[in-house]
Amino acid sequence: VELYVFEGPRIEQVIERYASLTGLPFLPPEWAFGYMISRYSYYPDTHILELLDLLRKEGFPVSAIFLDIDFMDQFKLFAWHPKRFPDPKKFLEEVHSRGVRVITIVDHSVRADQNYEVFKSGLGKYCETENGDLFVGKLWPGNCVYPDFFREDAREWWAGLVREWVEQGIDGIWLDMNEPTDFTELFRLRQACKDFQVKETPFSYVFPENVVHVLKGRRVKHGKVRNAYPYYEAMATFNGVSKARREVFILSRSGYAGIQRYAGIWTGDNTASWNQLKLQLQLVLGLSVSGVPYVGIYISGFQGRDFREIED
């Protein structure tokens, strides 16, 4: 165990010394402090343009819009849905002409598909099991594999993919599900509950215990380094974006000590209630005085509508 003690006496000095060890925050572009909108999900492209025009007409000029997983083709990373976004170049130009930036979601799940170039190009750089097999889990694409961001060659490969994606006119990257999340155990537990006629399903979104990573040439079990997975993913993503554009904006759902060097974060999938909003304010303030200055929340809640509280 390594123990760090940051002397004060003022909180400002503690934060300065913490940042000197873990890294100073990146500088987001000015538009990142404007009115950004996000939901699950905006599509097709024509609906998005109509929405942006309506919001501006009603006095809500949008600085940026987030696109969730439904913009993807079969939930494949770095691939546009051919029917919902038939002409991505034209769509991006139309959005930009309105003074709005586009931020696309990028999960860590690569669809396991031998006809998918991204999957094939990353072979040898994905997480494995203890016996050396490729770990094939489950997320939005169905069967998928996960980059081992602890490997330097995997981070370089990922940065190249991000650079190519951003160069088409994407303004920012939204890293989601990167605790990291996997639905393998959830599927197994649901099946077990079904077999034994259990109504409520206990859930688990973590990697199985037999997953390993390669860290500085050593194979280490996932449980030992799990919390740092999003940090290295953000590092690789930052390197890719910064090679494609001067302004860098990355938002991450998860982080680790030093995440402020590469990304802002938001507090995750909350519910629409006053109690949740109070909690979110505590989280934002707590993170802000803990060396992570760029923190956001779903102000209106990610899910649910508590009309009773609104009426009260």
N, C-alpha and C positions, 0 to 999 in steps of 0.2 A: 504494500500500500504506500502510495506517495501522497503526502499531506502538504497542501499549500496554505500558507497563512498570509493574508493580505492586510498589512497594517493601515490604519486610518491616519488620524482619527476621524476624518470626514468621509461620508459615503462617496463623495466625488473621487477622493484619492483611492479608495478601495476599487472602484470601477475602473479608474485609469490603470491601476496596477494589474487588475484582472485582464484588461484589454491588451496591455503590453505583453502578457504571456500568451493569451489565446488568439489575439489578432484584432486589429482595428476594423471597424465596420466598413463595408463597401459603400460607395456613394451612389444612391439610386438617381435616376433621371428626374427632372422636375415634374414631369407629367404623372409620375408614380404617386404624387401626393394629391392628385385630383380625385374626381368622383369616378370610381371604377365600379363596374357592375359584373355580377356573376350569378349564375344559377345552373341547375341541373335539369335541362341543358338548353342552349340556344341553337336552333336550326329550323329550316334551312337558311342559306345565305340571304335570300330575299327577305325573310322575316327579320333577320338581324338588322339589315339596312332600314327597314320600315320602323323598327323599334328605336334605332338611334335617331332617326328623323323626328319621331313622335316625342321622344324625351327632350330633344333640343327645342322643339316647338313649345313644349310645356314648361320650359325654363330650367331643364336639367341637362346642361352640356356634359357629355360623358368624356372622360379623358382616356379610358381604356376599357376593353371588354374581354372577359375570360371565356374561353371555349372549353367546355367539359368533354367527357369521353365520347359523346355522340357525334363529334365532328370526324371521328376516325373511321377508317374502312376496316370493319370486323375487329375493332378495338386494337388494330395494329399500330405500333408506334410510328410516328413520322409518315403517316399516310392519311390522305383526305378521303372522306366518304364520297364516292363518285356521283351519287345522286343528290345528296344534300349540299355538296360543294363542288359542282361540276367544273368550275373554272376558278381555282384558288387564287391565281394571279390577279384576275379581274376583281374578285371579291376583296382582296387585300387593298388593291388600289382604291376601290370605292370607299372602304372604311377609312383609309388614310386621308382621302379627299375631304372627309368630314372632320378631320382633326382628331381622330380616335386611333388609339393603338390596339393591337391584337396580341393577346397572351394565350397561348395554347397549353393545355394540360399535357404533361409527359409523365407517365407512370414508369415504374421500374420493371414491368412485366413485358417480356418479349414473347410474342406468340410463337409456339413451337410448331413451325410449318416449314417443311423443306422447300417450298416454293416461295418463301419470304426471304428476300435478300438480307434484310437486317439480321434475321435469325442466323442465317448461314455465315454472315461475315463475323459474327461474334463467337463462333464455336471455339472452345478453348479458353473462354474468358467468363464463363458463367459459373454460378455456385454449384458445388458438387456435394455428394454424400460422402460419408466416411470411407466407403469402399471404393471411391473414385468414380462412381457413376454420375452422370449429369442429373442434377436435381430438377425434376419436372413437377412444378406445382400447378396451382389453379388461381386465376384471377379473372378479370373481365374478358380476356381473349379465350378463356377455356384453359387448355393445357398451355403452360408457358414456362419460360426459364428466366432467371434473374442474373443480371450482371454482377460479378464479384468486384464491387468497387474498391475493395481493399488492394486489388492488383493494379499496379501501375499501368500495365499494358491494357487492362480493361478500361481504365479511366481515359487513356489516350484514344482508344477506339470510340468510346462514348462521346468524348469531346468532338471528334470528327463528325459523328452523326448529328450532334446538336448544331455544329457550325453549318453544315449543309442545310439543315432545316430552317435555321434563322435567316440564312442568306436569301431566302425567297421573299423575305419581307416581314417575318414574324418579329414582334417587338419585345417579347418576354416569354419566359418559361415558368410554368406552374408545376412544381413537383408534388405529386400526391401519393398517398398510400405507402409512403416510404419509411415507415417505422422500422423495418419493412413489414408489409402485410402479405399474407398468403392464405388462401381459403382451403388448403388441403385438409387441415384438421377440422375445419368447420363442416366440410362435405362429409368427412368420416363420421363425425359426431351426429350429424343429421340423419345419416343412414342408420347408425346404431340406435338412435331414438325411434326411428321408424320401425326397425326390426323388433324392438322391445315395446312398441306402442307407448312411448313416452311423449307427452304433448309439448313440453318446453325443452328447447335445445340449448344446452350450455355451449357457449361459443368460444372459439379460439382462432385468432387471426395471425398467429406467429408462425415462423418457420419451424418445421419439425426439428427435433433435437439432434438428428444425425447429419444436419447440414454443416459444412465446413467452408472456411475461407482460406485464401492464401495471403498472409500478411508478412511482408518483408522476407519472403521465401519460406515461411513456416506455415504449416496447416494448423488452423485454430478453429475450435468449435464455435458455431454461430452464437451460442449463449454468452460467450466470453466477450464478444465485440459488438453485439447487436446494436447497442445504442449509438455507435459511431457510424453505422451504415449510411444514414442520411447525410452525414457530414461529408463523407467521401463522394457520395453521389452529387451533392451540391458543388463540391470542389471541381469535379469533372465537368459538370454542366456550366459552371462559371468560366472555365477555361475555353469551352466551346463557344459560348456566347461572345466572350471578349475578343475572340479571333474574328468574329463576323461583324461586330458593330462596336462603336465607341461607348454607347450607353448600355449598361447592363441592368436588367431587372429580372430577378429570380425570386419566386415565392415558394416556400417549402412548408409542408405540413409538419415535418419533424426536424429535429436538429440535435446538436451535441455541442459541448463547449467549443467555441470558435465558429459556430454556424454564421455568426454576424459578419464574417469575412466574405461570405459568398451569397447569402440569401437573407431576405426577410422571412418571417414566419407568420402563420395565422393559427388561431387556437383550435381549429378542427370543427367537426360537425356538431354544432350546438342545436338546441331546440328553441322554438319561438315562445319565450316566456319571460316575464320580468325577472324571475329568480335567475334564469340563465344569463340575462343581460347584466345583472349585478355581478355574477361570477366572472363574466368575460372582462368586465372593467378591472376586477382584481387581478386577473391573469395578465392583462396588458400592462398594468402598472408594475406588477411584480417582475415580469420579464424585462421591462424597460430599465429597471434599476438593477438588473442582473447582467448587464453587458450586451443585451439584445435590443437595440433601439428601434428597429423597424418591425412592428407587430400589428396585426390586424385581426378583425373578427367578422363573422357574419352578423351584421347589425340586426337584420330582420329574422335571423335564425336560419339554419340550414333545412330543418324539417319541422312539420307540425304548425298548427295555428291555434293559439290559445285566445279565442275571442272573449272568454269570460274575463280574463285579466285585463284585456284591452278595454272592455266595457266598464270595469271597475275603476 
